[in-house]
Amino acid sequence: MKIVDVQDLVFSFSSEGEPVINGVSITIMKDEIVGVLGPSGSGKSTMLRLIAGLEMPWQGSIYIAEKPVVADKLFVQPENRGVGMVFQDYALFPHMTVGENILFGLSRLPRKERKPRVAEMLELVKMGEFAERYPHELSGGQQQRIALARALAPKPNVLLMDEPFSNLDADLKAEIREDLRVILKKANITCMIVTHDRADVEAICDRSIEMGQREKIG
Ligand SMILES: Nc1ncnc2c1ncn2[C@@H]1O[C@H](COP(=O)(O)OP(=O)(O)OP(=O)(O)O)[C@@H](O)[C@H]1O
């Protein structure tokens, strides 16, 4: 099953010059972990934002789990796309505990299923003891795990991660790469990871695609 199907996408931040995304097509199958590589400014983050629905393309179509989210006059809002995101800075709510952060995205789940899901997600990222902590009481690596747990909790069709390692020091990074692959495979999640580091792709991903080329890339 195709989980992400992007066809002939064109997007620009302004009407002048070459578009940032110029006729890109990408297909990602269920449960694949795909690295998104490419030089700085090649449009990696922009591609993720288009798939998430944070930007509107000029042309082209996007299907998620075989449902159109961008096509002709259709534009499905981000919250209705079944897409989870982990940003560079993790974007945890500082005034909420770890448990409340994860609970936040679960409003569509029946009330009695929410707390068990939070516990299940904390277990998945091996942070079971940390539900009552606040984000500022956690290390960078721990914050990343909580951001991951929050993004996975609503069971998205696809998880989008933008430079998830940029805030971590080198030693921690090596350890976390391995853990991340284990967590993603355990969660059976389809995932796109933007990185500028090929070593991230080698350690975590099943394959990679390269931005900054006009031809079909994946
Ligand atoms: N909000 C914005 N307004 C105008 N131009 C933007 C905006 N965001 C990004 N751009 C431009 O679009 C291009 C692609 O940016 P993008 O962040 O997608 O690249 P990237 O491949 O993720 O780069 P990096 O590896 O440096 O993060 C760049 O030339 C950038 O300057």
The ligand as a Tripos MOL2 file, in Angstrom:
@<TRIPOS>MOLECULE
LIG
   31    33     1     0     0
SMALL
NO_CHARGES

@<TRIPOS>ATOM
      1 N1          9.1670   30.8610    4.8920 N.pl3     1 LIG1
      2 C1          9.9720   31.0270    3.8220 C.ar      1 LIG1
      3 N2          9.8640   32.1290    3.0350 N.ar      1 LIG1
      4 C2         10.6390   32.2720    1.9460 C.ar      1 LIG1
      5 N3         11.5750   31.3860    1.5530 N.ar      1 LIG1
      6 C3         11.7350   30.2790    2.2960 C.ar      1 LIG1
      7 C4         10.9500   30.0420    3.4660 C.ar      1 LIG1
      8 N4         11.3280   28.8510    3.9960 N.ar      1 LIG1
      9 C5         12.3120   28.3790    3.1920 C.ar      1 LIG1
     10 N5         12.5600   29.2290    2.1700 N.ar      1 LIG1
     11 C6         13.5380   29.0090    1.0850 C.3       1 LIG1
     12 O1         13.1760   27.8450    0.3800 O.3       1 LIG1
     13 C7         14.3130   27.0580    0.0480 C.3       1 LIG1
     14 C8         14.1760   25.6560    0.6220 C.3       1 LIG1
     15 O2         14.1920   25.7240    2.0430 O.3       1 LIG1
     16 P1         14.1170   24.4280    2.9520 P.3       1 LIG1
     17 O3         14.1410   24.8770    4.3640 O.co2     1 LIG1
     18 O4         12.9890   23.5770    2.4940 O.co2     1 LIG1
     19 O5         15.4850   23.7010    2.5550 O.3       1 LIG1
     20 P2         16.2230   22.4840    3.2670 P.3       1 LIG1
     21 O6         16.6360   21.5630    2.1690 O.co2     1 LIG1
     22 O7         15.3710   21.9250    4.3420 O.co2     1 LIG1
     23 O8         17.4970   23.2240    3.8440 O.3       1 LIG1
     24 P3         18.3790   22.9580    5.1790 P.3       1 LIG1
     25 O9         19.0940   21.6640    4.9480 O.co2     1 LIG1
     26 O10        19.3060   24.1250    5.1690 O.co2     1 LIG1
     27 O11        17.4360   22.9420    6.3350 O.co2     1 LIG1
     28 C9         15.5230   27.8290    0.5660 C.3       1 LIG1
     29 O12        16.0710   28.5580   -0.5010 O.3       1 LIG1
     30 C10        14.9350   28.7510    1.6100 C.3       1 LIG1
     31 O13        15.6820   29.9330    1.7000 O.3       1 LIG1
@<TRIPOS>BOND
     1     1     2 1
     2     2     3 ar
     3     2     7 ar
     4     3     4 ar
     5     4     5 ar
     6     5     6 ar
     7     6     7 ar
     8     6    10 ar
     9     7     8 ar
    10     8     9 ar
    11     9    10 ar
    12    10    11 1
    13    11    12 1
    14    11    30 1
    15    12    13 1
    16    13    14 1
    17    13    28 1
    18    14    15 1
    19    15    16 1
    20    16    17 2
    21    16    18 1
    22    16    19 1
    23    19    20 1
    24    20    21 2
    25    20    22 1
    26    20    23 1
    27    23    24 1
    28    24    25 2
    29    24    26 1
    30    24    27 1
    31    28    29 1
    32    28    30 1
    33    30    31 1
@<TRIPOS>SUBSTRUCTURE
     1 LIG1         1 GROUP 0 **** ****
